[in-house]
Amino acid sequence: MMSNGCSHESTIQQVTPSAKGCEECLKMGSYWVHLRLCRSCGHVGCCDDSPNRFPAQWDPKLGIHVT
């Protein structure tokens, strides 16, 4: 039997974005292609198509980032 929904669905909440763009790209003066908002903590990062690919570099100890 298949389960309904995602196991991380309970972590989705209303969040305040942490920045007006990718936090890491802004700090280094770089650019991004698309932005991703973590719906569990509010972190704003760039997508995997962006030059710096920050979502792929997130520390796994932080847990899942629901976008």
PDBQT receptor file of N, H, CA, C and O in Angstrom, charges set to zero:
ATOM      1  N   MET A   1       0.837  -1.168   0.000  1.00  0.00    +0.000 N 
ATOM      2  CA  MET A   1       0.000   0.000   0.000  1.00  0.00    +0.000 C 
ATOM      3  C   MET A   1       0.895   1.249   0.000  1.00  0.00    +0.000 C 
ATOM      4  O   MET A   1       1.884   1.304   0.731  1.00  0.00    +0.000 OA
ATOM      5  N   MET A   2       0.550   2.240  -0.812  1.00  0.00    +0.000 N 
ATOM      6  H   MET A   2      -0.253   2.196  -1.406  1.00  0.00    +0.000 HD
ATOM      7  CA  MET A   2       1.320   3.480  -0.890  1.00  0.00    +0.000 C 
ATOM      8  C   MET A   2       0.831   4.460   0.173  1.00  0.00    +0.000 C 
ATOM      9  O   MET A   2      -0.360   4.525   0.477  1.00  0.00    +0.000 OA
ATOM     10  N   SER A   3       1.765   5.217   0.728  1.00  0.00    +0.000 N 
ATOM     11  H   SER A   3       2.733   5.165   0.481  1.00  0.00    +0.000 HD
ATOM     12  CA  SER A   3       1.388   6.237   1.705  1.00  0.00    +0.000 C 
ATOM     13  C   SER A   3       0.971   7.507   0.983  1.00  0.00    +0.000 C 
ATOM     14  O   SER A   3       1.374   7.751  -0.154  1.00  0.00    +0.000 OA
ATOM     15  N   ASN A   4       0.171   8.303   1.648  1.00  0.00    +0.000 N 
ATOM     16  H   ASN A   4      -0.156   8.106   2.572  1.00  0.00    +0.000 HD
ATOM     17  CA  ASN A   4      -0.269   9.580   1.089  1.00  0.00    +0.000 C 
ATOM     18  C   ASN A   4       0.599  10.694   1.634  1.00  0.00    +0.000 C 
ATOM     19  O   ASN A   4       0.797  10.791   2.845  1.00  0.00    +0.000 OA
ATOM     20  N   GLY A   5       1.115  11.532   0.762  1.00  0.00    +0.000 N 
ATOM     21  H   GLY A   5       0.953  11.454  -0.222  1.00  0.00    +0.000 HD
ATOM     22  CA  GLY A   5       1.885  12.694   1.189  1.00  0.00    +0.000 C 
ATOM     23  C   GLY A   5       3.347  12.389   1.454  1.00  0.00    +0.000 C 
ATOM     24  O   GLY A   5       3.788  11.241   1.410  1.00  0.00    +0.000 OA
ATOM     25  N   CYS A   6       4.066  13.432   1.726  1.00  0.00    +0.000 N 
ATOM     26  H   CYS A   6       3.708  14.365   1.762  1.00  0.00    +0.000 HD
ATOM     27  CA  CYS A   6       5.500  13.373   1.983  1.00  0.00    +0.000 C 
ATOM     28  C   CYS A   6       5.745  13.247   3.481  1.00  0.00    +0.000 C 
ATOM     29  O   CYS A   6       5.015  13.828   4.284  1.00  0.00    +0.000 OA
ATOM     30  N   SER A   7       6.764  12.494   3.853  1.00  0.00    +0.000 N 
ATOM     31  H   SER A   7       7.357  12.023   3.200  1.00  0.00    +0.000 HD
ATOM     32  CA  SER A   7       7.069  12.331   5.272  1.00  0.00    +0.000 C 
ATOM     33  C   SER A   7       7.571  13.621   5.921  1.00  0.00    +0.000 C 
ATOM     34  O   SER A   7       7.604  13.721   7.148  1.00  0.00    +0.000 OA
ATOM     35  N   HIS A   8       7.964  14.611   5.110  1.00  0.00    +0.000 N 
ATOM     36  H   HIS A   8       7.938  14.530   4.114  1.00  0.00    +0.000 HD
ATOM     37  CA  HIS A   8       8.462  15.883   5.646  1.00  0.00    +0.000 C 
ATOM     38  C   HIS A   8       7.394  16.964   5.649  1.00  0.00    +0.000 C 
ATOM     39  O   HIS A   8       7.662  18.116   5.993  1.00  0.00    +0.000 OA
ATOM     40  N   GLU A   9       6.178  16.583   5.260  1.00  0.00    +0.000 N 
ATOM     41  H   GLU A   9       5.960  15.648   4.981  1.00  0.00    +0.000 HD
ATOM     42  CA  GLU A   9       5.094  17.558   5.152  1.00  0.00    +0.000 C 
ATOM     43  C   GLU A   9       4.842  18.296   6.468  1.00  0.00    +0.000 C 
ATOM     44  O   GLU A   9       4.438  19.459   6.447  1.00  0.00    +0.000 OA
ATOM     45  N   SER A  10       5.067  17.659   7.587  1.00  0.00    +0.000 N 
ATOM     46  H   SER A  10       5.396  16.714   7.604  1.00  0.00    +0.000 HD
ATOM     47  CA  SER A  10       4.815  18.289   8.882  1.00  0.00    +0.000 C 
ATOM     48  C   SER A  10       5.802  19.414   9.195  1.00  0.00    +0.000 C 
ATOM     49  O   SER A  10       5.549  20.207  10.101  1.00  0.00    +0.000 OA
ATOM     50  N   THR A  11       6.930  19.503   8.461  1.00  0.00    +0.000 N 
ATOM     51  H   THR A  11       7.135  18.859   7.725  1.00  0.00    +0.000 HD
ATOM     52  CA  THR A  11       7.916  20.554   8.719  1.00  0.00    +0.000 C 
ATOM     53  C   THR A  11       7.623  21.831   7.940  1.00  0.00    +0.000 C 
ATOM     54  O   THR A  11       8.261  22.858   8.171  1.00  0.00    +0.000 OA
ATOM     55  N   ILE A  12       6.667  21.777   7.022  1.00  0.00    +0.000 N 
ATOM     56  H   ILE A  12       6.148  20.943   6.834  1.00  0.00    +0.000 HD
ATOM     57  CA  ILE A  12       6.335  22.955   6.208  1.00  0.00    +0.000 C 
ATOM     58  C   ILE A  12       5.567  23.950   7.069  1.00  0.00    +0.000 C 
ATOM     59  O   ILE A  12       4.583  23.606   7.723  1.00  0.00    +0.000 OA
ATOM     60  N   GLN A  13       6.043  25.195   7.050  1.00  0.00    +0.000 N 
ATOM     61  H   GLN A  13       6.842  25.475   6.518  1.00  0.00    +0.000 HD
ATOM     62  CA  GLN A  13       5.399  26.244   7.842  1.00  0.00    +0.000 C 
ATOM     63  C   GLN A  13       5.553  27.586   7.154  1.00  0.00    +0.000 C 
ATOM     64  O   GLN A  13       6.311  27.717   6.193  1.00  0.00    +0.000 OA
ATOM     65  N   GLN A  14       4.827  28.586   7.651  1.00  0.00    +0.000 N 
ATOM     66  H   GLN A  14       4.211  28.479   8.431  1.00  0.00    +0.000 HD
ATOM     67  CA  GLN A  14       4.994  29.953   7.171  1.00  0.00    +0.000 C 
ATOM     68  C   GLN A  14       6.349  30.435   7.674  1.00  0.00    +0.000 C 
ATOM     69  O   GLN A  14       6.643  30.327   8.865  1.00  0.00    +0.000 OA
ATOM     70  N   VAL A  15       7.165  30.961   6.787  1.00  0.00    +0.000 N 
ATOM     71  H   VAL A  15       6.925  31.049   5.820  1.00  0.00    +0.000 HD
ATOM     72  CA  VAL A  15       8.493  31.427   7.171  1.00  0.00    +0.000 C 
ATOM     73  C   VAL A  15       8.726  32.826   6.617  1.00  0.00    +0.000 C 
ATOM     74  O   VAL A  15       8.073  33.244   5.661  1.00  0.00    +0.000 OA
ATOM     75  N   THR A  16       9.654  33.535   7.221  1.00  0.00    +0.000 N 
ATOM     76  H   THR A  16      10.184  33.195   7.997  1.00  0.00    +0.000 HD
ATOM     77  CA  THR A  16      10.116  34.820   6.714  1.00  0.00    +0.000 C 
ATOM     78  C   THR A  16      11.422  34.566   5.979  1.00  0.00    +0.000 C 
ATOM     79  O   THR A  16      12.362  34.032   6.569  1.00  0.00    +0.000 OA
ATOM     80  N   PRO A  17      11.506  34.942   4.685  1.00  0.00    +0.000 N 
ATOM     81  CA  PRO A  17      12.757  34.727   3.952  1.00  0.00    +0.000 C 
ATOM     82  C   PRO A  17      13.931  35.397   4.664  1.00  0.00    +0.000 C 
ATOM     83  O   PRO A  17      13.810  36.510   5.175  1.00  0.00    +0.000 OA
ATOM     84  N   SER A  18      15.051  34.710   4.690  1.00  0.00    +0.000 N 
ATOM     85  H   SER A  18      15.149  33.806   4.275  1.00  0.00    +0.000 HD
ATOM     86  CA  SER A  18      16.236  35.193   5.396  1.00  0.00    +0.000 C 
ATOM     87  C   SER A  18      16.976  36.289   4.641  1.00  0.00    +0.000 C 
ATOM     88  O   SER A  18      17.799  36.988   5.232  1.00  0.00    +0.000 OA
ATOM     89  N   ALA A  19      16.705  36.454   3.353  1.00  0.00    +0.000 N 
ATOM     90  H   ALA A  19      16.037  35.886   2.873  1.00  0.00    +0.000 HD
ATOM     91  CA  ALA A  19      17.405  37.457   2.535  1.00  0.00    +0.000 C 
ATOM     92  C   ALA A  19      16.571  37.756   1.295  1.00  0.00    +0.000 C 
ATOM     93  O   ALA A  19      15.586  37.070   1.022  1.00  0.00    +0.000 OA
ATOM     94  N   LYS A  20      16.966  38.776   0.549  1.00  0.00    +0.000 N 
ATOM     95  H   LYS A  20      17.766  39.333   0.771  1.00  0.00    +0.000 HD
ATOM     96  CA  LYS A  20      16.269  39.129  -0.691  1.00  0.00    +0.000 C 
ATOM     97  C   LYS A  20      16.842  38.401  -1.900  1.00  0.00    +0.000 C 
ATOM     98  O   LYS A  20      16.437  38.661  -3.033  1.00  0.00    +0.000 OA
ATOM     99  N   GLY A  21      17.766  37.507  -1.668  1.00  0.00    +0.000 N 
ATOM    100  H   GLY A  21      18.095  37.296  -0.747  1.00  0.00    +0.000 HD
ATOM    101  CA  GLY A  21      18.386  36.693  -2.712  1.00  0.00    +0.000 C 
ATOM    102  C   GLY A  21      19.132  35.571  -2.037  1.00  0.00    +0.000 C 
ATOM    103  O   GLY A  21      19.026  35.394  -0.824  1.00  0.00    +0.000 OA
ATOM    104  N   CYS A  22      19.880  34.815  -2.799  1.00  0.00    +0.000 N 
ATOM    105  H   CYS A  22      19.966  34.958  -3.785  1.00  0.00    +0.000 HD
ATOM    106  CA  CYS A  22      20.677  33.732  -2.229  1.00  0.00    +0.000 C 
ATOM    107  C   CYS A  22      21.674  34.329  -1.236  1.00  0.00    +0.000 C 
ATOM    108  O   CYS A  22      22.517  35.148  -1.602  1.00  0.00    +0.000 OA
ATOM    109  N   GLU A  23      21.567  33.906   0.022  1.00  0.00    +0.000 N 
ATOM    110  H   GLU A  23      20.882  33.241   0.320  1.00  0.00    +0.000 HD
ATOM    111  CA  GLU A  23      22.437  34.471   1.064  1.00  0.00    +0.000 C 
ATOM    112  C   GLU A  23      23.913  34.345   0.701  1.00  0.00    +0.000 C 
ATOM    113  O   GLU A  23      24.667  35.311   0.816  1.00  0.00    +0.000 OA
ATOM    114  N   GLU A  24      24.316  33.181   0.272  1.00  0.00    +0.000 N 
ATOM    115  H   GLU A  24      23.703  32.396   0.178  1.00  0.00    +0.000 HD
ATOM    116  CA  GLU A  24      25.724  32.927  -0.017  1.00  0.00    +0.000 C 
ATOM    117  C   GLU A  24      26.195  33.713  -1.243  1.00  0.00    +0.000 C 
ATOM    118  O   GLU A  24      27.292  34.271  -1.238  1.00  0.00    +0.000 OA
ATOM    119  N   CYS A  25      25.367  33.756  -2.296  1.00  0.00    +0.000 N 
ATOM    120  H   CYS A  25      24.476  33.303  -2.300  1.00  0.00    +0.000 HD
ATOM    121  CA  CYS A  25      25.737  34.514  -3.500  1.00  0.00    +0.000 C 
ATOM    122  C   CYS A  25      25.852  36.005  -3.188  1.00  0.00    +0.000 C 
ATOM    123  O   CYS A  25      26.768  36.673  -3.670  1.00  0.00    +0.000 OA
ATOM    124  N   LEU A  26      24.927  36.527  -2.385  1.00  0.00    +0.000 N 
ATOM    125  H   LEU A  26      24.183  35.985  -1.994  1.00  0.00    +0.000 HD
ATOM    126  CA  LEU A  26      24.994  37.944  -2.010  1.00  0.00    +0.000 C 
ATOM    127  C   LEU A  26      26.286  38.257  -1.276  1.00  0.00    +0.000 C 
ATOM    128  O   LEU A  26      26.908  39.290  -1.526  1.00  0.00    +0.000 OA
ATOM    129  N   LYS A  27      26.696  37.376  -0.375  1.00  0.00    +0.000 N 
ATOM    130  H   LYS A  27      26.192  36.537  -0.173  1.00  0.00    +0.000 HD
ATOM    131  CA  LYS A  27      27.927  37.603   0.396  1.00  0.00    +0.000 C 
ATOM    132  C   LYS A  27      29.157  37.645  -0.499  1.00  0.00    +0.000 C 
ATOM    133  O   LYS A  27      30.096  38.392  -0.223  1.00  0.00    +0.000 OA
ATOM    134  N   MET A  28      29.166  36.847  -1.574  1.00  0.00    +0.000 N 
ATOM    135  H   MET A  28      28.404  36.240  -1.798  1.00  0.00    +0.000 HD
ATOM    136  CA  MET A  28      30.352  36.790  -2.429  1.00  0.00    +0.000 C 
ATOM    137  C   MET A  28      30.209  37.621  -3.703  1.00  0.00    +0.000 C 
ATOM    138  O   MET A  28      31.100  37.598  -4.552  1.00  0.00    +0.000 OA
ATOM    139  N   GLY A  29      29.103  38.354  -3.851  1.00  0.00    +0.000 N 
ATOM    140  H   GLY A  29      28.379  38.373  -3.161  1.00  0.00    +0.000 HD
ATOM    141  CA  GLY A  29      28.914  39.212  -5.010  1.00  0.00    +0.000 C 
ATOM    142  C   GLY A  29      28.624  38.453  -6.285  1.00  0.00    +0.000 C 
ATOM    143  O   GLY A  29      28.906  38.943  -7.378  1.00  0.00    +0.000 OA
ATOM    144  N   SER A  30      28.063  37.261  -6.158  1.00  0.00    +0.000 N 
ATOM    145  H   SER A  30      27.835  36.863  -5.270  1.00  0.00    +0.000 HD
ATOM    146  CA  SER A  30      27.759  36.425  -7.319  1.00  0.00    +0.000 C 
ATOM    147  C   SER A  30      26.282  36.561  -7.693  1.00  0.00    +0.000 C 
ATOM    148  O   SER A  30      25.554  37.348  -7.088  1.00  0.00    +0.000 OA
ATOM    149  N   TYR A  31      25.850  35.805  -8.675  1.00  0.00    +0.000 N 
ATOM    150  H   TYR A  31      26.441  35.165  -9.167  1.00  0.00    +0.000 HD
ATOM    151  CA  TYR A  31      24.462  35.851  -9.124  1.00  0.00    +0.000 C 
ATOM    152  C   TYR A  31      23.865  34.447  -9.083  1.00  0.00    +0.000 C 
ATOM    153  O   TYR A  31      24.579  33.462  -8.894  1.00  0.00    +0.000 OA
ATOM    154  N   TRP A  32      22.556  34.371  -9.262  1.00  0.00    +0.000 N 
ATOM    155  H   TRP A  32      21.976  35.171  -9.416  1.00  0.00    +0.000 HD
ATOM    156  CA  TRP A  32      21.852  33.100  -9.243  1.00  0.00    +0.000 C 
ATOM    157  C   TRP A  32      20.888  33.053 -10.416  1.00  0.00    +0.000 C 
ATOM    158  O   TRP A  32      20.574  34.082 -11.014  1.00  0.00    +0.000 OA
ATOM    159  N   VAL A  33      20.420  31.850 -10.743  1.00  0.00    +0.000 N 
ATOM    160  H   VAL A  33      20.676  31.014 -10.257  1.00  0.00    +0.000 HD
ATOM    161  CA  VAL A  33      19.451  31.658 -11.820  1.00  0.00    +0.000 C 
ATOM    162  C   VAL A  33      18.035  31.695 -11.242  1.00  0.00    +0.000 C 
ATOM    163  O   VAL A  33      17.198  32.476 -11.695  1.00  0.00    +0.000 OA
ATOM    164  N   HIS A  34      17.773  30.865 -10.256  1.00  0.00    +0.000 N 
ATOM    165  H   HIS A  34      18.453  30.232  -9.888  1.00  0.00    +0.000 HD
ATOM    166  CA  HIS A  34      16.488  30.829  -9.563  1.00  0.00    +0.000 C 
ATOM    167  C   HIS A  34      16.751  30.727  -8.070  1.00  0.00    +0.000 C 
ATOM    168  O   HIS A  34      17.824  30.298  -7.646  1.00  0.00    +0.000 OA
ATOM    169  N   LEU A  35      15.770  31.121  -7.285  1.00  0.00    +0.000 N 
ATOM    170  H   LEU A  35      14.899  31.469  -7.630  1.00  0.00    +0.000 HD
ATOM    171  CA  LEU A  35      15.913  31.054  -5.830  1.00  0.00    +0.000 C 
ATOM    172  C   LEU A  35      15.060  29.926  -5.261  1.00  0.00    +0.000 C 
ATOM    173  O   LEU A  35      14.043  29.542  -5.839  1.00  0.00    +0.000 OA
ATOM    174  N   ARG A  36      15.491  29.409  -4.125  1.00  0.00    +0.000 N 
ATOM    175  H   ARG A  36      16.316  29.721  -3.655  1.00  0.00    +0.000 HD
ATOM    176  CA  ARG A  36      14.760  28.383  -3.394  1.00  0.00    +0.000 C 
ATOM    177  C   ARG A  36      14.591  28.867  -1.957  1.00  0.00    +0.000 C 
ATOM    178  O   ARG A  36      15.535  29.362  -1.341  1.00  0.00    +0.000 OA
ATOM    179  N   LEU A  37      13.376  28.718  -1.433  1.00  0.00    +0.000 N 
ATOM    180  H   LEU A  37      12.609  28.316  -1.933  1.00  0.00    +0.000 HD
ATOM    181  CA  LEU A  37      13.069  29.112  -0.068  1.00  0.00    +0.000 C 
ATOM    182  C   LEU A  37      12.798  27.864   0.749  1.00  0.00    +0.000 C 
ATOM    183  O   LEU A  37      11.913  27.078   0.412  1.00  0.00    +0.000 OA
ATOM    184  N   CYS A  38      13.548  27.679   1.813  1.00  0.00    +0.000 N 
ATOM    185  H   CYS A  38      14.267  28.318   2.087  1.00  0.00    +0.000 HD
ATOM    186  CA  CYS A  38      13.315  26.551   2.715  1.00  0.00    +0.000 C 
ATOM    187  C   CYS A  38      12.060  26.850   3.517  1.00  0.00    +0.000 C 
ATOM    188  O   CYS A  38      11.995  27.857   4.222  1.00  0.00    +0.000 OA
ATOM    189  N   ARG A  39      11.064  25.982   3.415  1.00  0.00    +0.000 N 
ATOM    190  H   ARG A  39      11.117  25.163   2.842  1.00  0.00    +0.000 HD
ATOM    191  CA  ARG A  39       9.801  26.188   4.104  1.00  0.00    +0.000 C 
ATOM    192  C   ARG A  39       9.825  25.684   5.540  1.00  0.00    +0.000 C 
ATOM    193  O   ARG A  39       8.800  25.697   6.222  1.00  0.00    +0.000 OA
ATOM    194  N   SER A  40      10.995  25.237   6.002  1.00  0.00    +0.000 N 
ATOM    195  H   SER A  40      11.827  25.226   5.447  1.00  0.00    +0.000 HD
ATOM    196  CA  SER A  40      11.107  24.861   7.408  1.00  0.00    +0.000 C 
ATOM    197  C   SER A  40      11.911  25.881   8.206  1.00  0.00    +0.000 C 
ATOM    198  O   SER A  40      11.674  26.043   9.403  1.00  0.00    +0.000 OA
ATOM    199  N   CYS A  41      12.881  26.591   7.556  1.00  0.00    +0.000 N 
ATOM    200  H   CYS A  41      13.073  26.460   6.583  1.00  0.00    +0.000 HD
ATOM    201  CA  CYS A  41      13.703  27.543   8.318  1.00  0.00    +0.000 C 
ATOM    202  C   CYS A  41      13.761  28.947   7.707  1.00  0.00    +0.000 C 
ATOM    203  O   CYS A  41      14.195  29.880   8.382  1.00  0.00    +0.000 OA
ATOM    204  N   GLY A  42      13.336  29.126   6.448  1.00  0.00    +0.000 N 
ATOM    205  H   GLY A  42      12.983  28.368   5.900  1.00  0.00    +0.000 HD
ATOM    206  CA  GLY A  42      13.347  30.439   5.817  1.00  0.00    +0.000 C 
ATOM    207  C   GLY A  42      14.620  30.774   5.057  1.00  0.00    +0.000 C 
ATOM    208  O   GLY A  42      14.743  31.870   4.510  1.00  0.00    +0.000 OA
ATOM    209  N   HIS A  43      15.567  29.844   5.015  1.00  0.00    +0.000 N 
ATOM    210  H   HIS A  43      15.467  28.954   5.460  1.00  0.00    +0.000 HD
ATOM    211  CA  HIS A  43      16.822  30.091   4.292  1.00  0.00    +0.000 C 
ATOM    212  C   HIS A  43      16.539  30.287   2.807  1.00  0.00    +0.000 C 
ATOM    213  O   HIS A  43      15.774  29.530   2.209  1.00  0.00    +0.000 OA
ATOM    214  N   VAL A  44      17.161  31.307   2.213  1.00  0.00    +0.000 N 
ATOM    215  H   VAL A  44      17.783  31.922   2.698  1.00  0.00    +0.000 HD
ATOM    216  CA  VAL A  44      17.048  31.548   0.779  1.00  0.00    +0.000 C 
ATOM    217  C   VAL A  44      18.363  31.143   0.134  1.00  0.00    +0.000 C 
ATOM    218  O   VAL A  44      19.427  31.630   0.516  1.00  0.00    +0.000 OA
ATOM    219  N   GLY A  45      18.287  30.255  -0.838  1.00  0.00    +0.000 N 
ATOM    220  H   GLY A  45      17.423  29.859  -1.148  1.00  0.00    +0.000 HD
ATOM    221  CA  GLY A  45      19.465  29.796  -1.560  1.00  0.00    +0.000 C 
ATOM    222  C   GLY A  45      19.188  29.755  -3.046  1.00  0.00    +0.000 C 
ATOM    223  O   GLY A  45      18.044  29.904  -3.476  1.00  0.00    +0.000 OA
ATOM    224  N   CYS A  46      20.217  29.556  -3.820  1.00  0.00    +0.000 N 
ATOM    225  H   CYS A  46      21.146  29.435  -3.470  1.00  0.00    +0.000 HD
ATOM    226  CA  CYS A  46      20.056  29.470  -5.270  1.00  0.00    +0.000 C 
ATOM    227  C   CYS A  46      19.770  28.022  -5.680  1.00  0.00    +0.000 C 
ATOM    228  O   CYS A  46      19.865  27.106  -4.863  1.00  0.00    +0.000 OA
ATOM    229  N   CYS A  47      19.426  27.832  -6.934  1.00  0.00    +0.000 N 
ATOM    230  H   CYS A  47      19.349  28.576  -7.597  1.00  0.00    +0.000 HD
ATOM    231  CA  CYS A  47      19.098  26.498  -7.436  1.00  0.00    +0.000 C 
ATOM    232  C   CYS A  47      20.355  25.796  -7.962  1.00  0.00    +0.000 C 
ATOM    233  O   CYS A  47      21.425  26.398  -8.057  1.00  0.00    +0.000 OA
ATOM    234  N   ASP A  48      20.205  24.531  -8.295  1.00  0.00    +0.000 N 
ATOM    235  H   ASP A  48      19.336  24.042  -8.217  1.00  0.00    +0.000 HD
ATOM    236  CA  ASP A  48      21.335  23.753  -8.803  1.00  0.00    +0.000 C 
ATOM    237  C   ASP A  48      21.767  24.174 -10.209  1.00  0.00    +0.000 C 
ATOM    238  O   ASP A  48      22.821  23.745 -10.677  1.00  0.00    +0.000 OA
ATOM    239  N   ASP A  49      20.976  25.001 -10.887  1.00  0.00    +0.000 N 
ATOM    240  H   ASP A  49      20.119  25.349 -10.506  1.00  0.00    +0.000 HD
ATOM    241  CA  ASP A  49      21.379  25.534 -12.194  1.00  0.00    +0.000 C 
ATOM    242  C   ASP A  49      22.225  26.802 -12.046  1.00  0.00    +0.000 C 
ATOM    243  O   ASP A  49      22.804  27.277 -13.023  1.00  0.00    +0.000 OA
ATOM    244  N   SER A  50      22.296  27.339 -10.855  1.00  0.00    +0.000 N 
ATOM    245  H   SER A  50      21.826  26.953 -10.062  1.00  0.00    +0.000 HD
ATOM    246  CA  SER A  50      23.097  28.539 -10.597  1.00  0.00    +0.000 C 
ATOM    247  C   SER A  50      24.575  28.172 -10.531  1.00  0.00    +0.000 C 
ATOM    248  O   SER A  50      24.907  27.028 -10.221  1.00  0.00    +0.000 OA
ATOM    249  N   PRO A  51      25.470  29.118 -10.817  1.00  0.00    +0.000 N 
ATOM    250  CA  PRO A  51      26.906  28.808 -10.857  1.00  0.00    +0.000 C 
ATOM    251  C   PRO A  51      27.458  28.193  -9.576  1.00  0.00    +0.000 C 
ATOM    252  O   PRO A  51      28.319  27.315  -9.634  1.00  0.00    +0.000 OA
ATOM    253  N   ASN A  52      26.973  28.644  -8.422  1.00  0.00    +0.000 N 
ATOM    254  H   ASN A  52      26.274  29.357  -8.375  1.00  0.00    +0.000 HD
ATOM    255  CA  ASN A  52      27.553  28.175  -7.167  1.00  0.00    +0.000 C 
ATOM    256  C   ASN A  52      26.832  26.989  -6.542  1.00  0.00    +0.000 C 
ATOM    257  O   ASN A  52      27.363  26.359  -5.628  1.00  0.00    +0.000 OA
ATOM    258  N   ARG A  53      25.645  26.678  -7.015  1.00  0.00    +0.000 N 
ATOM    259  H   ARG A  53      25.214  27.190  -7.758  1.00  0.00    +0.000 HD
ATOM    260  CA  ARG A  53      24.888  25.485  -6.595  1.00  0.00    +0.000 C 
ATOM    261  C   ARG A  53      24.862  25.301  -5.077  1.00  0.00    +0.000 C 
ATOM    262  O   ARG A  53      25.186  24.223  -4.580  1.00  0.00    +0.000 OA
ATOM    263  N   PHE A  54      24.484  26.334  -4.349  1.00  0.00    +0.000 N 
ATOM    264  H   PHE A  54      24.221  27.210  -4.753  1.00  0.00    +0.000 HD
ATOM    265  CA  PHE A  54      24.518  26.255  -2.893  1.00  0.00    +0.000 C 
ATOM    266  C   PHE A  54      23.588  25.203  -2.283  1.00  0.00    +0.000 C 
ATOM    267  O   PHE A  54      23.957  24.628  -1.259  1.00  0.00    +0.000 OA
ATOM    268  N   PRO A  55      22.413  24.915  -2.839  1.00  0.00    +0.000 N 
ATOM    269  CA  PRO A  55      21.606  23.852  -2.215  1.00  0.00    +0.000 C 
ATOM    270  C   PRO A  55      22.346  22.522  -2.142  1.00  0.00    +0.000 C 
ATOM    271  O   PRO A  55      22.178  21.778  -1.176  1.00  0.00    +0.000 OA
ATOM    272  N   ALA A  56      23.148  22.216  -3.129  1.00  0.00    +0.000 N 
ATOM    273  H   ALA A  56      23.284  22.820  -3.914  1.00  0.00    +0.000 HD
ATOM    274  CA  ALA A  56      23.902  20.959  -3.129  1.00  0.00    +0.000 C 
ATOM    275  C   ALA A  56      25.002  20.978  -2.074  1.00  0.00    +0.000 C 
ATOM    276  O   ALA A  56      25.549  19.929  -1.731  1.00  0.00    +0.000 OA
ATOM    277  N   GLN A  57      25.330  22.158  -1.557  1.00  0.00    +0.000 N 
ATOM    278  H   GLN A  57      24.885  23.010  -1.835  1.00  0.00    +0.000 HD
ATOM    279  CA  GLN A  57      26.406  22.293  -0.582  1.00  0.00    +0.000 C 
ATOM    280  C   GLN A  57      25.901  22.428   0.855  1.00  0.00    +0.000 C 
ATOM    281  O   GLN A  57      26.705  22.548   1.779  1.00  0.00    +0.000 OA
ATOM    282  N   TRP A  58      24.578  22.411   1.055  1.00  0.00    +0.000 N 
ATOM    283  H   TRP A  58      23.925  22.314   0.304  1.00  0.00    +0.000 HD
ATOM    284  CA  TRP A  58      24.062  22.562   2.413  1.00  0.00    +0.000 C 
ATOM    285  C   TRP A  58      24.525  21.434   3.295  1.00  0.00    +0.000 C 
ATOM    286  O   TRP A  58      24.626  20.290   2.850  1.00  0.00    +0.000 OA
ATOM    287  N   ASP A  59      24.802  21.742   4.527  1.00  0.00    +0.000 N 
ATOM    288  H   ASP A  59      24.720  22.671   4.888  1.00  0.00    +0.000 HD
ATOM    289  CA  ASP A  59      25.278  20.772   5.506  1.00  0.00    +0.000 C 
ATOM    290  C   ASP A  59      24.158  19.794   5.857  1.00  0.00    +0.000 C 
ATOM    291  O   ASP A  59      23.101  20.227   6.315  1.00  0.00    +0.000 OA
ATOM    292  N   PRO A  60      24.354  18.496   5.659  1.00  0.00    +0.000 N 
ATOM    293  CA  PRO A  60      23.291  17.526   5.956  1.00  0.00    +0.000 C 
ATOM    294  C   PRO A  60      22.860  17.536   7.421  1.00  0.00    +0.000 C 
ATOM    295  O   PRO A  60      21.758  17.089   7.736  1.00  0.00    +0.000 OA
ATOM    296  N   LYS A  61      23.708  18.038   8.322  1.00  0.00    +0.000 N 
ATOM    297  H   LYS A  61      24.604  18.402   8.066  1.00  0.00    +0.000 HD
ATOM    298  CA  LYS A  61      23.340  18.118   9.735  1.00  0.00    +0.000 C 
ATOM    299  C   LYS A  61      22.197  19.097   9.974  1.00  0.00    +0.000 C 
ATOM    300  O   LYS A  61      21.536  19.049  11.012  1.00  0.00    +0.000 OA
ATOM    301  N   LEU A  62      21.966  19.990   9.004  1.00  0.00    +0.000 N 
ATOM    302  H   LEU A  62      22.503  20.029   8.161  1.00  0.00    +0.000 HD
ATOM    303  CA  LEU A  62      20.873  20.943   9.146  1.00  0.00    +0.000 C 
ATOM    304  C   LEU A  62      19.527  20.283   8.919  1.00  0.00    +0.000 C 
ATOM    305  O   LEU A  62      18.497  20.853   9.280  1.00  0.00    +0.000 OA
ATOM    306  N   GLY A  63      19.510  19.106   8.335  1.00  0.00    +0.000 N 
ATOM    307  H   GLY A  63      20.346  18.643   8.042  1.00  0.00    +0.000 HD
ATOM    308  CA  GLY A  63      18.251  18.406   8.061  1.00  0.00    +0.000 C 
ATOM    309  C   GLY A  63      17.726  18.727   6.683  1.00  0.00    +0.000 C 
ATOM    310  O   GLY A  63      18.391  19.391   5.888  1.00  0.00    +0.000 OA
ATOM    311  N   ILE A  64      16.548  18.258   6.411  1.00  0.00    +0.000 N 
ATOM    312  H   ILE A  64      16.007  17.718   7.057  1.00  0.00    +0.000 HD
ATOM    313  CA  ILE A  64      15.942  18.459   5.085  1.00  0.00    +0.000 C 
ATOM    314  C   ILE A  64      15.543  19.919   4.913  1.00  0.00    +0.000 C 
ATOM    315  O   ILE A  64      15.134  20.579   5.868  1.00  0.00    +0.000 OA
ATOM    316  N   HIS A  65      15.666  20.409   3.696  1.00  0.00    +0.000 N 
ATOM    317  H   HIS A  65      15.998  19.873   2.921  1.00  0.00    +0.000 HD
ATOM    318  CA  HIS A  65      15.222  21.755   3.363  1.00  0.00    +0.000 C 
ATOM    319  C   HIS A  65      14.060  21.619   2.399  1.00  0.00    +0.000 C 
ATOM    320  O   HIS A  65      14.246  21.203   1.255  1.00  0.00    +0.000 OA
ATOM    321  N   VAL A  66      12.882  21.960   2.841  1.00  0.00    +0.000 N 
ATOM    322  H   VAL A  66      12.730  22.298   3.770  1.00  0.00    +0.000 HD
ATOM    323  CA  VAL A  66      11.675  21.816   2.050  1.00  0.00    +0.000 C 
ATOM    324  C   VAL A  66      11.469  23.090   1.245  1.00  0.00    +0.000 C 
ATOM    325  O   VAL A  66      11.292  24.164   1.820  1.00  0.00    +0.000 OA
ATOM    326  N   THR A  67      11.491  22.981  -0.080  1.00  0.00    +0.000 N 
ATOM    327  H   THR A  67      11.635  22.108  -0.546  1.00  0.00    +0.000 HD
ATOM    328  CA  THR A  67      11.334  24.152  -0.944  1.00  0.00    +0.000 C 
ATOM    329  C   THR A  67      10.025  24.115  -1.672  1.00  0.00    +0.000 C 
ATOM    330  O   THR A  67       9.723  25.024  -2.446  1.00  0.00    +0.000 OA
TER     331      THR A  67
